[in-house]
Amino acid sequence: MIEPHAPAPPGVPRPWGVQGQARLPVRPGIGRFLVLAGVFVCAACGLVYELELVALASYLIGDSVTQTSVVLSVMVFAMGVGSLAAKRLRPCAAAGFGAVEAALALVGGSSAMALYAVFAWTGAWGGLWADGPRCLLVAFSLTIGLLIGAEVPLLMELIQRIRRQDPGGAVADLFAADYVGALVGGLAFPFLLLPLLGQLTGALLTGGVNAVAGGALVLGLFRRDLTRRARWTLVVANLVVLGLLASAAVLVGDFERAARHALYGADVRVALRTGVQEAVLTGGTRGRPLHLFLDGRLRFSGRDEHRYHEALVHPAMNGPHARVLILGGGDGLAAREVLRHSGVRRVDIVEPDADVVRLARQDAALSALNHHVYDDPRVHEVTADAFSRLRDARLRGARSTYDVVISDLPDPGMTASTKLYSQEFYGLARRVLAPGGRLVVHAGPLADRHRAFWTVDATIRAAGLFTRPYRVGGRDSGFAAGRDRIAGGSAGAAGSAGDWGFILASLTPAPLRLDSSCPRLRTLTQAALTADARAASRSRFLRPLPPSTLVHPRYTD
């Protein structure tokens, strides 16, 4: 065996900069296996931190494409910087790796709580504080990336100290364990950690696993390479990290309740994590208006929901309306307006979240607001994605056609909703319309998101439908169907007075009128509808906008 610092004999390559052979308590083969097992666990934890940042940023800030790009690009850049910086730690690779893993466990494990806290307690202040979650997201991505990047050079040094091999073989072994660990972490996050533990507890548990794996590897396998002081420092550091993470896990329930009250006010009645999203109900008792939030975005407010739902439903009901399809609308409020018309024989509601329908059935305040529509035998609900349901309905043929299709879906500004505002989606909706049928679309606020509204109009026309855009004013409590948090501000903060924009579409040109047999409405009149439609048309872009498609979404401000 070549001594670490002895000159290499002729024809024998020099050692690859390794400081010396480690003094292991086990055989070299077992030592290499334990190092690769540590690489596997640390890689799984690192990817969980990455996915947790992406998921939480998309939920808190919105625009998932942008948040994913920010997290991935910053983290990959930081990993490169971390790898270069770790070169200085190679002489003390074991102690350096232990310190890196303790820091990574603390930072990664606490990142979700820190992001949520900053959003809940500073996001509503506006101004400089409104950018707090974004700044913290970048800071966590940078820090976690630096620490993850430092792992590989240190692990390469440690595995070479156990048994030297050519650099190519060592890199192959390390990266194989790293990539397999990343696969396990990537699958564990959406299928295990997120549904069973949630984002906060899942991140804390991952940090605990990371600290135990890193500490056990260094203190158990490489303890003879550490000075007495280094050993005790790492022991104390890991115990402190585990203690902090465990304390946070114990208090996470109280923390979530406090943060939820900071976001939505103290009047939170129901808060549940469904398989699709977080649903929160506030108010609805002692004269307080009922509010429904989905993933932190205001779905409706009891103060003004009647304006929105009357404008959404009643212009489309002028004509045959025996069969009605509602896409979204699991709260039952659109169905409530549909059932005010005589002649309705069947209402199909396609809602992706069964728990929202359960709330609409069972919550006393919400079921009273929707007039207990789910007790009506004409109402049938299906838990499905609207796009998939329309595609399946097209395959079933004429039996699945409707006189009226109501698209009561989230705002097109939300990245996850862009496919539901695409030319392909409206093409599917067109095929399920019966002769003389109408489609009405909530197209977002015209005043606040002018270009997005007219992009919806251009997209519907590109699908072969005639359009009649219109708007109604009176929105004073945020976006009824929710939007991404592109601008700063709290999810529950009341917005300035604004409007809702709608588009009535049909196979042949159809008038924008209310059904003469419709019962008297609370706010919507024919005169106001006509005036608002004229005002909307005057704001049309002079040059036609391109339609939005699945592969080229165009809903940007």
Phi, psi and omega in degrees: 000138180282131178293149186304322186245009179280149177294144182284137175298160179303137178083354179253126182295151178289155173300158187266054175073014182285140187286333181160160182286137181287149176265099189263151174276359181228173178294152182305321180298316178292322178299316178297319179298318181293322177296315179294326175295321176296320176301316180303310183293315182295323177294320178298316180295319180299319180289327175298317177302317182296312180293324179295320177296316180297312183295314183290322178295321178295323180288315185281319187258326182095183179052072189299328180296314180296315182295319177298317180296318180297310183298311184294314184292316179296318183292318180295318176300314182295326178298321177296317178296319179297323178296318178294318182294330183290345179301328180287344181266359185299324178298334177237056189299319183295311179295320179297317179295320178299318179293319179298317182291323177296316179294319180296320179298318181290312183291311181294318182293327182266356187298320182295315179296320181295316178298315182295321180295314180298319180294317185290319188260350177235342184296333183275356185277342180074186178061221182299322184292339181298335179268007181303311179299322180294315180297318180292325177300314179296319181297316179293319179299318181293314182294313180296320178298318178301315182290319178295319179297329180286344184294313190297311179300323180290319177294324176298319178295318183292318183289331177286333178289337179284308178204116186290141173213172181297148184305322180299317179293320179295318178297318180299316179297313181298313183290329177297312178296322181296314184289322177294319176299320177298322177299313181296317178296320180295326178278327181292327184297305183282332187260346183231298186294310185295310181289328184271324187244338185085171185291319185289306180295323179299318179293320179296317178296319179298319176298320178297316178298318180299315181295317180295316182296312181294315180295318181295321181296313184285311185285335180270317186266323186246024184296332180287345177272356183256146172287164179301319180296319180296320179298312182292326177297316179292321178299312181295317181299315180292323177295320178296316179298312180297322178295317179295316180294319179295319178297318178296322179295322178294323185266004188295327178295313177296321179298314180299318180296317179295317179294323179295321177293324177295326180282313191251356186095175185277000186261035179284121179260319183228132174218116181218146175263108180277183175287352184245322190196178172262128179246130181229129174249131175235153178071201180090002178226154177051040175080000179279139180294144180278136176233139173242124176247134174241119185052042175080356181256137184291117178277313173205159174238135178296345179289327187221009184298331181296326177297314181296309187287327174296317180290327180292318193266311197290324175299327180285343183273003177280098185134191177303137181210038180291321181242124184234135176246126177247119178264116192086208175067031179295344177289347176084000185284323175293319178297325177303316180290324178299316185287354174286346181266137174285154178092357177282122181256331182209136175232118176257125178250122178255106184236127183287345185241107182296332181289331175294318176297320179297319175299316181296332177279318196256332180289128187299315183291317182290318179294327175292322180294323179270009177061032175056047185296331183286353172274350179282127182295346179280346184265128180231126180251144180232130176272106184194161171286136185299320181297312181295322181295318178295321179294319177293322179295323178298322181290334180280348172084208190296338180295344184248026178273156184226148175284326181224132172241123182248117181262092181257070190245165178302161184302143179297344178290346178279127184303320182292344184260357187298329179292336179276001175234029183261163178298323179296320180296315180290333173295320176293319179297323179300323184285342178264002177280131174288162175306130184081005183284161181231147174240131175239137187233129167284117188249017179086173182288129180288319184292319186273330184226067187301311184293319179298320179300311183285340171291321175300315180300314180296324181291319178295318179294325178295337178277003175094022181246150173274141186238149172227096180285148175203169182216162170223143179267180176106001177288121182229017185218035178096194184267120186298327180253004174082151175214171175294154179275067182289323176261161179291165177129159181281152178297329184262002182287139179289133178275170175287161182303138182206212183216173168241140178251141181224159175225123174265126183233153182204164180289328175232156182306132183231143179287151177266089184221158174272147178296128182296336180270001182290140176297162182300132182265159184287321187230329189273128175234161180296321181296316180294321180297316180296316180295318180291328177293321177294319179297321178294317182295328180292342181267005182297144177295142180292320178262139182295142177270148177288149179287159176266136180235173179300320184268351178219074178291142187234019183270083177230153178276000000 
